[in-house]
Amino acid sequence: MTARPSLRVVLLVPVLATLLAGFAALAVFVDRIEWRNRLADVDAELVRAELTLLQTPPGRGDDPGGPRAGLPDDATLVALGVEPPLRLRVDPSGRVVPLSDDISRLPPDRIAALIAEVDPGTSRSSTVGELRVRVTSGTDGVTITGLSLVTVREGMADFRRALILGAVAIAAVVATVTTIATTLITRPVARLAATAGRIADGDLTTEIHVGAGAAEIGDLGDDLGRMVARLTDMIERSELAAADAEAARDEVRRVLADLSHEIRTPLTALKGYSDLHRAGMLDDDQRGRAMDRIGAESERLARLAADMLELARTGRSEADFAAMDVGRVVDAVADDLRAAHPERPITAVVASALPETRGDVDRFHQAVLNLGANACVHTDADVPVELRARRDGDELVVAVVDHGRGLPAEGRAALFDAFARPEASRARSRGGGAGLGLAVAKAVAELHRGGVRALDTPGGGATFEIRMPVVPPV
């Protein structure tokens, strides 16, 4: 991972860089102004020195009674620690007349260049090395006055050192103040960053503490808290979904295992009879019985497939709800059962004035038919089966009653589970289904916001009862 600077450095460096750049620009500007002011002061001194020189007639500069009387001479200035000005005059013939003790500081070639640069009747100031000179051209020749810039440059050096020391001091103060300010600003951010790091490592129980700070920091802490809450909720939902998915996979595996067991027996029988027939090992009588068995096992497979399809259909949330007459459904189921079991006494008892309700007619018909078929399969052929429909308060009750041997004591809790058959061996021998009929009835009853239960019939037998609320049709 690439190392990145801290927020304190990110804030501090631009502030210091901007400050130093601004101070450097200001220092250059002030330095130039100061240098010009000092040169102006020197030029003013040159003007005064030049006026003194111009008031001294040629050849009388040392006259005690001349215009310089009362002014300190060069020796006195040197004794006072002041470098005397350079004074000379160039007459019209080009002869240089020294008016001060030392004019060697101005080379002859430079004197000629200065004279060439000035126009007649004008004055001009310029810098020559460590000298500031003023050249004035008049009718009696050219006067040159110069003052040393050594003292001025030393003063400028001291001024620049003061600027540098001031810049350092200001930078130190600003750096200290900025460091304190950035520390106060970045401390809650760093605390939030550490909290976010622990959250990223998986510790979603980390307490988000912002403390006193700017409103933006508080908003950031609140947003982080909401994000953690949503993340926690999503993880919980994901875990629940994963648990539900695992349970669904377990259920699918169980259903497939039971289904494979149910399918294996008729398939084995079909293959055995087909192998015997192919080998020519069946006579006419045996061939007839084999065909009967093949037909019975084929019907069993068809019923198994139909039950599986119906279980899948009733597991969907969509349903075709419309006005439903429960009494008419019960009468239709009774007719179907009589056609399928003509030898069995089957009756339908429908109470008068049953109200209409909302429901899926086809699915409700299948649920009641499954209960009726279950009663016919698990009882002897001469046992009567009754279908009853009545109203009980705000509920409609449809019951399938038989007077057979009743329900076994064990396994009642799992009667309505898929593939549950308390008497599996007897059911197979009588051509029973795969144990899905009651599961389908339960799913349809729950689809109609009701339920199904198994009861003992008074005097012996079993009663399966569907209860659902009366919902007036729209």
C-alpha positions as CSV (number, residue, x, y, z in Angstrom):
1,M,0.0,0.0,0.0
2,T,1.4,3.4,-1.0
3,A,2.2,5.6,2.0
4,R,0.1,8.7,2.1
5,P,0.7,11.9,4.1
6,S,-1.4,12.6,7.2
7,L,-4.2,15.2,7.1
8,R,-2.1,17.4,9.4
9,V,0.7,17.5,6.8
10,V,-1.8,18.0,4.0
11,L,-3.2,21.1,5.8
12,L,0.1,22.4,7.2
13,V,2.3,22.3,4.1
14,P,0.1,24.4,1.8
15,V,-0.4,27.0,4.5
16,L,3.4,27.3,5.2
17,A,4.2,27.3,1.5
18,T,1.7,30.0,0.7
19,L,2.9,32.1,3.6
20,L,6.6,31.7,2.7
21,A,5.9,32.5,-1.0
22,G,3.9,35.6,0.0
23,F,6.5,36.7,2.4
24,A,9.3,36.2,-0.1
25,A,7.4,38.3,-2.7
26,L,6.8,41.0,0.0
27,A,10.5,40.9,1.0
28,V,11.7,41.4,-2.6
29,F,9.3,44.3,-3.0
30,V,10.3,45.9,0.3
31,D,14.0,45.3,-0.5
32,R,13.7,47.1,-3.8
33,I,11.8,50.0,-2.2
34,E,14.3,50.3,0.6
35,W,17.2,50.2,-1.8
36,R,15.6,52.9,-3.9
37,N,14.9,55.0,-0.8
38,R,18.5,54.7,0.3
39,L,19.8,55.6,-3.1
40,A,17.5,58.6,-3.0
41,D,19.0,59.7,0.3
42,V,22.5,59.3,-1.2
43,D,21.4,61.2,-4.3
44,A,20.2,64.0,-2.0
45,E,23.6,64.1,-0.3
46,L,25.2,64.2,-3.6
47,V,23.2,67.2,-4.6
48,R,24.2,69.0,-1.4
49,A,27.8,68.0,-1.9
50,E,27.6,69.2,-5.6
51,L,26.2,72.5,-4.6
52,T,29.1,73.1,-2.2
53,L,31.4,72.1,-5.0
54,L,29.8,74.4,-7.5
55,Q,30.0,77.3,-5.1
56,T,33.8,76.9,-5.0
57,P,35.5,78.7,-7.8
58,P,38.1,76.7,-9.7
59,G,41.5,76.7,-8.0
60,R,40.1,78.0,-4.7
61,G,38.9,74.9,-3.1
62,D,41.5,75.2,-0.4
63,D,41.0,78.9,0.3
64,P,40.3,79.3,4.0
65,G,38.1,82.2,3.2
66,G,36.2,80.5,0.4
67,P,32.7,79.1,0.3
68,R,33.8,75.9,2.1
69,A,34.8,77.9,5.1
70,G,33.3,76.3,8.3
71,L,32.8,72.9,6.6
72,P,34.8,70.0,7.9
73,D,37.7,69.0,5.6
74,D,38.3,65.5,4.3
75,A,40.8,64.7,7.1
76,T,38.2,65.7,9.7
77,L,35.6,63.5,8.0
78,V,37.9,60.5,8.0
79,A,38.7,61.1,11.7
80,L,35.0,61.1,12.4
81,G,34.6,57.7,10.6
82,V,32.9,59.2,7.6
83,E,34.2,58.5,4.2
84,P,34.6,61.9,2.5
85,P,32.9,62.5,-0.9
86,L,34.8,62.3,-4.1
87,R,35.0,65.6,-5.9
88,L,36.5,66.5,-9.2
89,R,36.0,68.9,-12.1
90,V,36.8,68.3,-15.8
91,D,37.4,71.6,-17.6
92,P,36.5,72.2,-21.2
93,S,40.0,71.3,-22.3
94,G,39.5,67.8,-20.7
95,R,41.9,68.4,-17.8
96,V,40.8,66.6,-14.6
97,V,41.0,68.9,-11.5
98,P,40.8,66.9,-8.2
99,L,38.8,68.7,-5.5
100,S,39.2,65.9,-2.9
101,D,42.1,64.0,-1.4
102,D,41.4,60.6,-3.2
103,I,40.0,60.5,-6.7
104,S,41.7,57.2,-7.5
105,R,38.4,55.3,-6.7
106,L,37.1,56.5,-10.0
107,P,39.2,55.2,-12.9
108,P,40.0,57.6,-15.7
109,D,38.3,55.5,-18.4
110,R,35.2,55.5,-16.3
111,I,35.4,59.3,-15.9
112,A,35.5,59.6,-19.7
113,A,32.5,57.3,-20.0
114,L,30.5,59.3,-17.4
115,I,31.2,62.5,-19.2
116,A,30.1,61.0,-22.5
117,E,26.8,59.8,-21.0
118,V,25.7,63.2,-19.8
119,D,24.2,65.9,-22.1
120,P,25.4,69.5,-21.8
121,G,23.4,71.5,-19.2
122,T,22.0,68.3,-17.5
123,S,22.8,66.2,-14.5
124,R,22.7,62.4,-14.1
125,S,23.2,60.0,-11.2
126,S,24.5,56.5,-11.6
127,T,26.2,53.7,-9.7
128,V,29.9,52.9,-10.5
129,G,31.1,49.9,-8.4
130,E,30.9,50.9,-4.8
131,L,30.3,54.6,-5.7
132,R,27.2,56.6,-6.3
133,V,28.2,59.5,-8.6
134,R,26.4,62.6,-9.9
135,V,27.6,64.1,-13.1
136,T,26.6,67.7,-13.9
137,S,27.6,69.3,-17.2
138,G,28.0,73.2,-17.1
139,T,29.5,76.0,-19.2
140,D,32.8,75.8,-17.2
141,G,33.1,72.0,-17.6
142,V,31.8,68.8,-15.9
143,T,31.5,68.4,-12.2
144,I,31.6,64.8,-10.8
145,T,30.6,64.2,-7.2
146,G,30.6,60.7,-5.6
147,L,29.7,59.0,-2.4
148,S,30.7,55.5,-1.2
149,L,27.9,52.9,-1.1
150,V,29.7,50.7,1.3
151,T,27.8,51.9,4.3
152,V,24.5,51.8,2.3
153,R,25.2,48.2,1.3
154,E,26.0,47.2,4.8
155,G,22.8,48.8,5.9
156,M,20.9,46.8,3.2
157,A,22.6,43.6,4.4
158,D,21.5,44.3,7.9
159,F,18.0,45.0,6.6
160,R,17.9,41.8,4.7
161,R,19.1,39.8,7.6
162,A,16.3,41.4,9.6
163,L,13.8,40.4,6.9
164,I,15.0,36.8,7.0
165,L,14.9,36.6,10.8
166,G,11.4,38.1,10.7
167,A,10.3,35.5,8.1
168,V,11.7,32.7,10.2
169,A,10.0,34.0,13.3
170,I,6.7,34.5,11.5
171,A,7.0,31.1,9.9
172,A,7.6,29.5,13.3
173,V,4.7,31.2,14.9
174,V,2.4,30.4,12.0
175,A,3.6,26.8,11.9
176,T,2.9,26.5,15.7
177,V,-0.5,28.0,15.4
178,T,-1.4,26.0,12.3
179,T,-0.2,22.8,13.9
180,I,-2.4,23.4,16.9
181,A,-5.3,24.3,14.7
182,T,-4.8,21.3,12.4
183,T,-4.5,19.0,15.5
184,L,-7.8,20.3,16.8
185,I,-9.3,19.8,13.4
186,T,-7.8,16.4,12.5
187,R,-8.2,14.8,16.0
188,P,-11.9,13.9,15.5
189,V,-11.2,12.9,11.9
190,A,-8.4,10.6,13.0
191,R,-10.7,9.1,15.7
192,L,-13.4,8.5,13.0
193,A,-10.8,7.0,10.7
194,A,-9.7,4.6,13.4
195,T,-13.3,3.7,14.1
196,A,-13.9,3.1,10.4
197,G,-10.8,0.9,10.3
198,R,-12.1,-1.3,13.1
199,I,-15.5,-1.5,11.4
200,A,-13.7,-2.4,8.1
201,D,-12.0,-5.2,10.1
202,G,-15.4,-6.6,11.0
203,D,-16.0,-5.1,14.4
204,L,-19.5,-3.7,13.8
205,T,-20.1,-3.1,17.5
206,T,-17.5,-0.3,17.6
207,E,-18.9,2.8,19.3
208,I,-18.8,5.9,17.1
209,H,-17.7,8.8,19.3
210,V,-17.2,12.2,17.7
211,G,-17.1,14.5,20.7
212,A,-16.9,18.3,20.4
213,G,-16.0,19.5,17.0
214,A,-17.3,21.1,13.8
215,A,-20.8,20.4,12.5
216,E,-19.3,18.7,9.5
217,I,-17.4,16.2,11.7
218,G,-20.6,15.5,13.6
219,D,-22.5,15.0,10.4
220,L,-19.7,12.6,9.2
221,G,-20.0,10.6,12.5
222,D,-23.8,10.4,12.1
223,D,-23.5,9.3,8.5
224,L,-21.0,6.6,9.6
225,G,-23.3,5.5,12.3
226,R,-26.2,5.2,9.9
227,M,-24.0,3.3,7.5
228,V,-23.0,0.8,10.2
229,A,-26.6,0.3,11.2
230,R,-27.6,-0.4,7.6
231,L,-24.6,-2.7,7.1
232,T,-25.5,-4.5,10.3
233,D,-29.1,-4.9,9.1
234,M,-28.0,-6.1,5.7
235,I,-25.7,-8.7,7.3
236,E,-28.5,-9.9,9.6
237,R,-30.8,-10.2,6.6
238,S,-28.1,-11.9,4.6
239,E,-27.5,-14.4,7.4
240,L,-31.3,-15.0,7.7
241,A,-31.5,-15.5,4.0
242,A,-28.5,-17.8,4.1
243,A,-30.2,-19.8,6.9
244,D,-33.5,-19.9,5.0
245,A,-31.7,-21.0,1.8
246,E,-29.8,-23.7,3.7
247,A,-33.1,-24.9,5.2
248,A,-34.7,-24.9,1.8
249,R,-31.8,-26.9,0.4
250,D,-32.1,-29.4,3.2
251,E,-35.9,-29.6,2.5
252,V,-35.2,-30.1,-1.2
253,R,-32.7,-32.8,-0.5
254,R,-35.2,-34.5,1.8
255,V,-38.0,-34.2,-0.7
256,L,-35.8,-35.5,-3.5
257,A,-34.6,-38.4,-1.3
258,D,-38.2,-39.3,-0.5
259,L,-39.3,-38.8,-4.1
260,S,-36.5,-41.1,-5.4
261,H,-37.6,-43.7,-2.9
262,E,-41.2,-43.4,-4.1
263,I,-40.2,-43.6,-7.7
264,R,-37.7,-46.4,-7.4
265,T,-40.3,-49.1,-6.5
266,P,-42.7,-48.6,-9.5
267,L,-39.8,-48.2,-11.9
268,T,-38.1,-51.3,-10.6
269,A,-41.4,-53.2,-11.0
270,L,-41.9,-51.9,-14.5
271,K,-38.4,-52.8,-15.5
272,G,-38.7,-56.3,-14.0
273,Y,-41.9,-57.0,-15.9
274,S,-40.5,-55.6,-19.1
275,D,-37.3,-57.7,-18.7
276,L,-39.4,-60.9,-18.1
277,H,-41.5,-60.1,-21.2
278,R,-38.5,-59.5,-23.3
279,A,-36.9,-62.8,-22.1
280,G,-40.1,-64.7,-23.0
281,M,-40.5,-66.0,-19.5
282,L,-44.2,-65.1,-19.1
283,D,-47.1,-67.3,-20.3
284,D,-50.5,-65.9,-21.3
285,D,-51.9,-65.8,-17.8
286,Q,-48.7,-64.4,-16.3
287,R,-48.6,-61.8,-19.1
288,G,-52.1,-60.6,-18.2
289,R,-51.2,-60.2,-14.6
290,A,-48.0,-58.4,-15.5
291,M,-49.9,-56.0,-17.7
292,D,-52.3,-55.3,-14.8
293,R,-49.3,-54.6,-12.5
294,I,-47.7,-52.4,-15.1
295,G,-50.9,-50.5,-15.5
296,A,-51.3,-50.1,-11.7
297,E,-47.7,-48.9,-11.3
298,S,-48.0,-46.5,-14.2
299,E,-51.1,-45.0,-12.6
300,R,-49.2,-44.6,-9.4
301,L,-46.4,-42.8,-11.1
302,A,-49.0,-40.5,-12.8
303,R,-50.6,-39.7,-9.4
304,L,-47.1,-39.0,-8.0
305,A,-46.4,-36.6,-10.8
306,A,-49.8,-34.9,-10.4
307,D,-49.3,-34.5,-6.7
308,M,-45.8,-33.0,-7.2
309,L,-47.2,-30.5,-9.7
310,E,-50.0,-29.5,-7.5
311,L,-47.7,-29.0,-4.5
312,A,-45.5,-26.8,-6.6
313,R,-48.6,-24.8,-7.9
314,T,-50.0,-24.2,-4.4
315,G,-46.6,-23.1,-3.2
316,R,-46.9,-20.0,-5.4
317,S,-48.2,-16.7,-4.0
318,E,-50.4,-16.0,-7.1
319,A,-54.0,-17.3,-7.0
320,D,-57.1,-16.9,-9.0
321,F,-59.5,-15.6,-6.3
322,A,-63.1,-15.0,-7.2
323,A,-66.5,-15.5,-5.7
324,M,-66.7,-19.2,-4.4
325,D,-69.7,-21.2,-3.3
326,V,-68.3,-23.7,-0.9
327,G,-71.4,-25.9,-0.9
328,R,-71.3,-26.2,-4.7
329,V,-67.6,-27.2,-4.4
330,V,-68.4,-29.9,-1.8
331,D,-71.2,-31.3,-4.1
332,A,-68.8,-31.4,-7.1
333,V,-66.1,-33.3,-5.0
334,A,-68.7,-35.8,-3.9
335,D,-69.7,-36.5,-7.5
336,D,-66.0,-37.0,-8.5
337,L,-65.5,-39.4,-5.6
338,R,-68.6,-41.4,-6.5
339,A,-67.3,-41.8,-10.1
340,A,-63.9,-42.9,-8.9
341,H,-65.3,-45.2,-6.1
342,P,-68.7,-46.4,-7.3
343,E,-68.8,-49.2,-4.7
344,R,-68.4,-46.8,-1.7
345,P,-71.3,-44.9,0.0
346,I,-70.4,-41.2,-0.3
347,T,-72.7,-38.5,0.9
348,A,-72.5,-34.7,0.9
349,V,-74.2,-32.7,3.7
350,V,-74.3,-28.9,3.0
351,A,-75.9,-26.6,5.4
352,S,-78.5,-24.2,4.1
353,A,-77.8,-20.5,3.4
354,L,-74.0,-20.8,3.3
355,P,-72.5,-17.4,2.4
356,E,-70.3,-17.0,-0.6
357,T,-66.6,-16.2,0.0
358,R,-63.5,-15.3,-2.0
359,G,-61.3,-18.1,-3.0
360,D,-59.6,-20.1,-5.7
361,V,-62.3,-22.6,-6.8
362,D,-59.9,-25.0,-8.6
363,R,-57.4,-25.2,-5.8
364,F,-60.1,-25.5,-3.1
365,H,-61.7,-28.3,-5.1
366,Q,-58.4,-30.1,-5.3
367,A,-57.8,-29.7,-1.6
368,V,-61.2,-31.2,-0.7
369,L,-60.8,-33.9,-3.3
370,N,-57.4,-34.8,-1.8
371,L,-59.0,-35.2,1.6
372,G,-61.8,-37.3,0.2
373,A,-59.4,-39.5,-1.8
374,N,-57.3,-39.9,1.3
375,A,-60.3,-41.2,3.2
376,C,-61.2,-43.6,0.4
377,V,-57.7,-45.0,0.0
378,H,-57.1,-45.6,3.7
379,T,-60.4,-47.2,4.6
380,D,-62.1,-50.4,3.5
381,A,-64.3,-50.2,0.4
382,D,-67.6,-50.5,2.3
383,V,-66.8,-47.7,4.8
384,P,-69.0,-44.7,4.2
385,V,-67.4,-41.2,3.6
386,E,-69.2,-38.0,4.4
387,L,-68.5,-34.5,3.1
388,R,-69.9,-31.8,5.3
389,A,-70.1,-28.0,4.8
390,R,-71.3,-25.6,7.5
391,R,-70.8,-22.2,9.0
392,D,-69.2,-21.7,12.4
393,G,-69.4,-18.0,13.4
394,D,-67.2,-16.1,11.0
395,E,-65.6,-19.2,9.6
396,L,-66.6,-21.8,6.9
397,V,-65.9,-25.4,7.9
398,V,-65.6,-28.3,5.4
399,A,-65.1,-31.7,6.9
400,V,-64.3,-35.1,5.4
401,V,-65.5,-37.8,7.8
402,D,-64.9,-41.5,7.6
403,H,-65.8,-44.4,10.0
404,G,-62.7,-46.5,9.4
405,R,-60.0,-47.5,11.8
406,G,-59.0,-43.9,12.7
407,L,-55.6,-42.3,12.9
408,P,-52.6,-43.8,14.6
409,A,-51.5,-42.2,17.8
410,E,-47.9,-41.6,16.5
411,G,-47.1,-39.4,13.6
412,R,-50.1,-37.1,13.8
413,A,-47.9,-33.9,14.0
414,A,-46.3,-34.8,10.6
415,L,-49.5,-35.8,8.8
416,F,-49.5,-32.7,6.7
417,D,-45.8,-32.7,5.8
418,A,-44.9,-33.7,2.2
419,F,-44.4,-37.4,1.8
420,A,-45.7,-38.2,5.3
421,R,-47.6,-41.5,5.4
422,P,-48.2,-43.1,8.8
423,E,-49.3,-46.3,7.1
424,A,-47.0,-46.3,4.2
425,S,-47.0,-50.1,3.6
426,R,-50.8,-50.3,3.6
427,A,-51.0,-47.3,1.4
428,R,-48.7,-48.8,-1.2
429,S,-50.5,-52.1,-1.2
430,R,-53.8,-50.3,-1.8
431,G,-52.4,-48.0,-4.5
432,G,-52.0,-45.0,-2.3
433,G,-50.2,-41.8,-3.3
434,A,-46.8,-40.5,-2.3
435,G,-48.1,-38.7,0.8
436,L,-48.5,-35.3,-0.9
437,G,-52.3,-35.0,-0.8
438,L,-52.6,-33.7,2.8
439,A,-49.7,-31.3,2.2
440,V,-51.5,-29.9,-0.8
441,A,-54.7,-29.5,1.3
442,K,-52.8,-27.7,4.0
443,A,-51.1,-25.3,1.5
444,V,-54.5,-24.5,-0.1
445,A,-56.1,-23.9,3.3
446,E,-53.3,-21.5,4.3
447,L,-53.6,-19.8,0.9
448,H,-57.2,-19.0,2.0
449,R,-56.0,-17.7,5.4
450,G,-57.3,-20.8,7.1
451,G,-56.0,-24.1,8.2
452,V,-56.6,-27.9,8.2
453,R,-56.6,-30.3,11.1
454,A,-57.1,-34.0,11.8
455,L,-59.6,-35.2,14.4
456,D,-61.0,-38.5,15.6
457,T,-64.5,-39.3,14.4
458,P,-66.9,-40.1,17.3
459,G,-67.5,-43.8,17.3
460,G,-64.3,-44.5,15.3
461,G,-62.7,-43.2,12.2
462,A,-60.9,-39.9,11.1
463,T,-62.2,-36.5,10.4
464,F,-60.2,-33.9,8.3
465,E,-61.5,-30.4,8.7
466,I,-60.7,-27.2,6.7
467,R,-61.5,-24.0,8.4
468,M,-61.2,-20.6,6.7
469,P,-62.7,-17.1,7.3
470,V,-65.7,-15.8,5.4
471,V,-64.4,-13.1,3.1
472,P,-67.3,-11.4,1.2
473,P,-66.6,-11.3,-2.5
474,V,-66.0,-7.9,-4.1
